[in-house]
Amino acid sequence: MSMILSASVIRVRDGLPLSASTDYEQSTGMQECRKYFKMLSRKLAQLPDRCTLKTGPYNINFISSLGVSYMMLCTENYPNVLAFSFLDELQKEFITTYNMMKTNTAVRPYCFIEFDNFIQRTKQRYNNPRSLSTKINLSDMQMEIKLRPPYQIPMCELGSANGVTSAFSVDYKGAGKISSAHQRLEPATLSGIVAFILSLLCGALNLIRGFHAIESLLQCYLLVHYTSWRNVKSFLTFGLICLCNMYLYELRNLWQLFFHVTVGAFVTLQIWLRQAQGKAPDHDV
């Protein structure tokens, strides 16, 4: 019998689970698939935004958007168009219910577990396709999958299911351990562009007055490039800005000090908010 078995919502940048269905079966096959779920969640930032992993009698499908991934487990004979239409519904409802600030600042696993109510209702609908009243949407999804099929993840790319030999065995809190090679950042927002301009302005003012401007230029670099331990570097740079302004206390008035420190804090926030894209640049799917 073809059916959806479970679903999860996961943050892309560090694999933190935000919500999940709470009715997992305890069979050996399902337990093995849960291991694959965890392994995939640790590698989401390096994968395309629409993927499928075939694990024998089960398929794992997921889509990623705006720093959040929606993952589901279904039987191998469950139609692809229904699977990705199901994920699309989860994505739309989650984005409507929770803003990006909440998902970016979440620190506890499953802090949006109440979203499971919507997952369960939607899963019941999609496990009974005759009751679906979304034929137009399904035809649109079918065309989209035909034009841009999901990337098929080879098992060798994923690694060992037991996690012993997997190259992606990182802790949820160890986001900085993910390889930064060929990594792209999310598109710059208006506030990010403003932060970049203000940081350049601070650097220029420091140079004109004969002070060093390396910390402002370093913030500009971190704002537009992805590096390992990027967030840690941004906080250390902000600390350096604060120390430099304390040293220059007698040479600047309070408004100048306030401007430089405020801009430094604003740029640090933008660096933290602008995370890596969920889609890897090497897969044109």
Salt bridges, closest charged atoms under 4 A:
ASP14 OD2 - ARG11 NH2 2.72
ASP23 OD2 - LYS123 NZ 2.56
ASP49 OD1 - ARG148 NH1 3.05
ASP88 OD2 - LYS92 NZ 3.19
GLU89 OE1 - ARG125 NH1 3.02
GLU144 OE2 - ARG50 NH2 2.50
GLU144 OE2 - ARG148 NH2 3.83
GLU157 OE2 - LYS43 NZ 2.78
GLU215 OE1 - HIS212 ND1 3.07
